[in-house]
Amino acid sequence: MGCCCSSTSLPKTHFRHRNTAGAGAVSSPQQTPLLSGGWPVFSEYSFSDLKAATNNFSSEFIVSESGEKAPNLVYKGRLKNQWWIAVKKFTRLAWPDPKQFAEEAWGVGRLRHRRLANLIGYCCDGDERLLVAEFMPNDTLAKHLFHWENQTMEWPMRLRVALYIAEALEYCSSEGRSLYHDLNAYRILFDEYGDPRLSCFGLMKNSKDGKSYSTNLAYTPPEYLRNGRVTPESVIYSFGTILLDLLSGKHIPPSHALDMIRGKNIMLLIDSHLEGKFSAEEATAVVNLASQCLQYEPRERPNTEDLVSSLAPLNTSSNIPSHVMLGIKKEEKSPSTLSRPLSPMGEACSRIDLTAIHQILVMTHYRDDEGSNELSFQEWTQQMKNMLEARKRGDYAFRDKDFRAAIECYSQFIDVGTMISPTVYARRSLCYLMCDQPDAALRDAMQAQCVYPDWPTAFYMQSVALAKLEMQKDATDMLNEAAALEEKRQKRGKC
């Protein structure tokens, strides 16, 4: 879910011109706290914060699969707010230009999706270059496939891994980040619920001019061997090698696997530990998809949408939790309770009463966008008029409950980017909820918070989206945060 905060600190004029300053002026994590729901606001961390979180980068905290031999080490750490994080520490010369590193990090950090282990921050202190991501406590696909101890990964779980990673790649592609560097079984991580997620670290190269593939050349896309460049089609090829891993439980070179497929020896590819506990029809479909991904000519490979559409029908065990299929214990969280009385907006959100929320947003209009800078005569261009006209059409559609039309009009207003309105994001968030798109709704509600960090409505809308995503504890936590902010506003006489 995309938290597309600007890379600059946002002024408290909430209906504003887009700031185009450099990427270095950011709020600290203490000023911009982590959000509930596992999607924190992207922030710049100090080296001292990360040093403390990782116990001075202790070797005991290293979680890189290659240990201390890895070129860029990954540590687990714990922030002062008790959040567990993964910290990737680059060598000193990997990214000599701090501005370029920060810009790359911000590009990845704006992405937010439940299929990603999301990037939540970076550090650019002196010569230090570090990335900070959500920590995934249940190991990698490589561990569960190649080095398992108690049980092999069940067939339905393998299909789920394939689909979830395809969905992650499709999301990244839709957000303009279609390149993924060195996709392999070590890049696929499992969260506290046992759900597979794609590591965000692969969305950045290991260095400004470094190699994109560290794996054996036998697994590298043929075009990369020819020209040394990663393309979207190269990522599809690497996804094909992931499908081979899932099919076989081993790391088989693509050329060898393709020889077996051409020889009609498909069943020889299947992991013997599955002992017939799989569908031959489903396995054949996965083999055929892998074969398409591994085509020598890049243009003959499917795209990410094709991957999802091919794999989605095969996932028929969605009612079984991932932690059950993996045989791991799910981390139990005590249920949250509301700690404050709720306003009408809070009550509507707690009930997930979208109709009542709609009525409140219509009545509130743009009251919370007040205090914006007035547009000068020179800025009053035809483009500005068209943009404001698009918002006006969106308002009419929103009032008349034509939510798809409202999404289209509000998107036109947002895409111009000259002015930013938290109310438009909140309204479009509700429209997405009305159209059963909670991921997009959460992204817009988070964006509203980026524009206006202390706005209760942004938190309220996040709580509804989280509830729709069946993240009940996080939804309740967010409701409490919204109610606390609303209480502070009332005490200051700003209601």
Secondary structure, DSSP 8 states (H G I E B T S, - for coil): ------SS---S-SSEE-----TT----TTTS---GGG----EE--HHHHHHHTTTT-GGGB--TTGGGSSSEEEEEE-TTS-EEEEEE--TTT---HHHHHHHHHHHHT---TTEE-EEEEE-STT--EEEEE---S-BHHHHHHS-SS----HHHHHHHHHHHHHHHHHHHHTT----SS--GGGEEE-TTS-EEEEGGGGS-SSTT--S--S-GGGS-HHHHHH----HHHHHHHHHHHHHHHHHSS---HHHHHHHHHTT-GGGGS-GGGTT-S-HHHHHHHHHHHHHHT-SSGGGS--HHHHHHHHGGG---TTS-HHHHHT------------S---HHHHHHHTT-HHHHHHHHHHHTTGGGTT-----TTT--HHHHHHHHHHHHHHHHHHTT-HHHHHHHHHHHHHH-SEE-HHHHHHHHHHHHHTT-HHHHHHHHHHHHHHSTT-HHHHHHHHHHHHHTT-HHHHHHHHHHHHHHHHHHHHTT--
